[in-house]
Amino acid sequence: VAFHFEAQVVCLCATESAFAAVKEGRTVITWGNSANGGDSDSVKHRLTDVRQVFSNKVAFTAVKGDGRIICWGDAECGGDC
């Protein structure tokens, strides 16, 4: 599987079955198993000015420029903050 990103990827992070990429414009794109963070549609509108993304086995956390965090993925394991 190949993906073409319109902007350069500056950070890439993974759960056990999903990926999150921070693009040059500080937005995030995700793919993979939706239960493990591959579907960020519910928080997509908030994934702007992202500086870094962290993950555990089944969830992601994005840190924004103002210090706020956005979480998605398995709600029982950190994906609902």
Residue frames as qw, qx, qy, qz and C-alpha x, y, z in Angstrom:
[[0.000, 0.890, 0.456, 0.000, 0.00, 0.00, 0.00],
 [0.430, 0.085, 0.014, 0.899, 1.38, 3.40, -0.92],
 [0.052, -0.868, -0.431, 0.242, 0.16, 6.78, 0.24],
 [0.395, 0.412, 0.112, 0.814, 0.83, 10.13, -1.34],
 [0.263, -0.714, -0.415, 0.499, 0.82, 13.05, 1.07],
 [0.305, 0.869, 0.213, 0.326, 0.27, 16.57, -0.26],
 [0.120, -0.897, 0.331, -0.266, 2.70, 17.89, 2.37],
 [0.474, 0.385, -0.734, 0.298, 5.88, 16.48, 3.83],
 [0.787, -0.512, -0.338, -0.059, 5.50, 14.27, 6.90],
 [0.074, 0.721, -0.468, 0.506, 7.38, 15.64, 9.91],
 [0.317, -0.303, 0.776, -0.452, 6.39, 13.01, 12.47],
 [0.696, -0.018, -0.595, -0.403, 5.04, 9.45, 12.23],
 [0.331, -0.277, 0.735, -0.522, 3.60, 7.40, 15.08],
 [0.573, -0.021, -0.717, -0.395, 1.88, 3.99, 15.28],
 [0.721, -0.282, 0.436, -0.459, -0.35, 1.85, 17.44],
 [0.538, -0.159, 0.821, 0.105, -0.37, -1.91, 16.92],
 [0.444, 0.368, 0.756, 0.308, -2.50, -1.55, 13.78],
 [0.224, 0.916, 0.321, 0.088, -2.82, 2.14, 12.82],
 [0.551, 0.044, 0.022, 0.833, -0.64, 5.09, 11.89],
 [0.005, -0.950, -0.263, 0.167, -0.79, 8.85, 12.47],
 [0.599, 0.190, 0.132, 0.767, 1.34, 11.30, 10.50],
 [0.079, -0.839, -0.169, 0.511, 1.86, 14.95, 11.35],
 [0.610, 0.575, 0.302, 0.454, 2.21, 16.85, 8.10],
 [0.429, 0.167, -0.034, 0.887, 4.27, 19.97, 7.43],
 [0.203, -0.521, -0.196, -0.805, 1.20, 22.19, 7.96],
 [0.103, -0.168, 0.719, -0.666, 0.77, 20.72, 11.48],
 [0.788, -0.022, -0.001, -0.615, -2.35, 18.74, 10.58],
 [0.386, -0.261, 0.880, -0.092, -2.70, 14.98, 11.10],
 [0.726, 0.192, -0.426, -0.504, -3.70, 12.16, 8.78],
 [0.499, -0.285, 0.775, -0.261, -4.49, 8.67, 10.08],
 [0.737, 0.224, -0.476, -0.425, -5.04, 5.24, 8.56],
 [0.217, 0.187, -0.937, 0.200, -5.33, 1.62, 9.62],
 [0.324, -0.413, -0.848, 0.072, -7.58, -0.15, 12.12],
 [0.203, -0.644, -0.159, -0.720, -10.25, 2.36, 13.16],
 [0.740, -0.609, -0.280, -0.066, -10.64, 0.81, 16.62],
 [0.753, -0.350, -0.059, 0.555, -6.97, 1.48, 17.30],
 [0.183, -0.715, 0.027, 0.675, -6.83, 5.09, 16.09],
 [0.375, 0.072, 0.638, 0.669, -6.84, 4.67, 12.32],
 [0.001, -0.694, -0.551, -0.463, -10.04, 6.73, 12.10],
 [0.275, -0.257, -0.347, 0.859, -9.63, 10.23, 13.51],
 [0.033, -0.519, -0.519, -0.678, -12.77, 11.69, 11.90],
 [0.418, -0.762, -0.495, 0.008, -14.37, 12.46, 15.27],
 [0.453, -0.735, -0.033, 0.504, -11.46, 14.75, 16.22],
 [0.617, 0.332, 0.329, 0.633, -10.18, 15.77, 12.77],
 [0.056, 0.881, 0.211, 0.419, -11.48, 19.33, 13.11],
 [0.511, -0.852, 0.116, 0.013, -9.36, 19.70, 16.28],
 [0.842, -0.163, 0.253, 0.449, -6.15, 18.24, 14.82],
 [0.400, 0.834, 0.008, 0.380, -4.59, 21.57, 13.83],
 [0.027, -0.830, 0.421, -0.365, -1.35, 23.14, 15.05],
 [0.957, -0.290, 0.015, 0.009, -0.21, 19.66, 16.17],
 [0.002, 0.834, -0.550, 0.043, 3.40, 19.58, 17.37],
 [0.059, 0.339, -0.936, 0.069, 3.77, 15.92, 18.32],
 [0.840, -0.130, -0.220, -0.479, 1.82, 12.65, 18.44],
 [0.166, -0.369, 0.874, -0.269, 2.27, 9.87, 20.98],
 [0.775, -0.045, -0.428, -0.464, 0.72, 6.40, 21.01],
 [0.517, -0.311, 0.759, -0.246, 0.22, 3.35, 23.11],
 [0.302, 0.018, 0.929, 0.212, -0.90, -0.02, 21.77],
 [0.159, 0.533, 0.806, 0.201, -4.39, 1.16, 20.76],
 [0.005, 0.930, 0.354, -0.098, -4.72, 4.97, 21.02],
 [0.498, 0.378, 0.023, 0.780, -3.08, 8.25, 20.00],
 [0.240, -0.846, -0.282, 0.384, -2.57, 11.58, 21.76],
 [0.473, 0.580, 0.135, 0.650, -1.69, 14.74, 19.85],
 [0.370, -0.601, -0.241, 0.666, -0.05, 17.71, 21.56],
 [0.323, 0.849, 0.305, 0.288, -1.03, 21.07, 20.10],
 [0.426, 0.474, -0.157, 0.754, 1.07, 24.22, 20.02],
 [0.314, -0.637, 0.132, -0.692, -0.84, 25.72, 22.95],
 [0.078, -0.306, 0.845, -0.431, -0.29, 22.61, 25.09],
 [0.768, 0.037, 0.256, -0.586, -3.79, 21.16, 24.74],
 [0.164, -0.196, 0.949, 0.185, -4.06, 17.46, 23.95],
 [0.743, 0.196, -0.145, -0.624, -6.42, 15.57, 21.64],
 [0.328, -0.227, 0.915, -0.053, -6.96, 11.82, 22.05],
 [0.785, 0.241, -0.149, -0.552, -8.54, 9.18, 19.83],
 [0.382, 0.261, -0.886, -0.026, -8.57, 5.41, 19.45],
 [0.552, -0.335, -0.763, 0.023, -9.68, 2.82, 22.01],
 [0.316, -0.725, 0.000, -0.612, -11.57, 4.83, 24.66],
 [0.854, -0.511, -0.079, -0.050, -10.84, 2.29, 27.39],
 [0.829, -0.155, 0.039, 0.536, -7.08, 2.64, 26.86],
 [0.341, -0.471, 0.043, 0.812, -6.56, 6.40, 26.61],
 [0.218, 0.269, 0.587, 0.731, -8.37, 7.27, 23.40],
 [0.204, -0.770, -0.483, -0.363, -11.00, 9.42, 25.14],
 [0.446, -0.238, -0.376, 0.776, -9.55, 12.36, 27.05]]
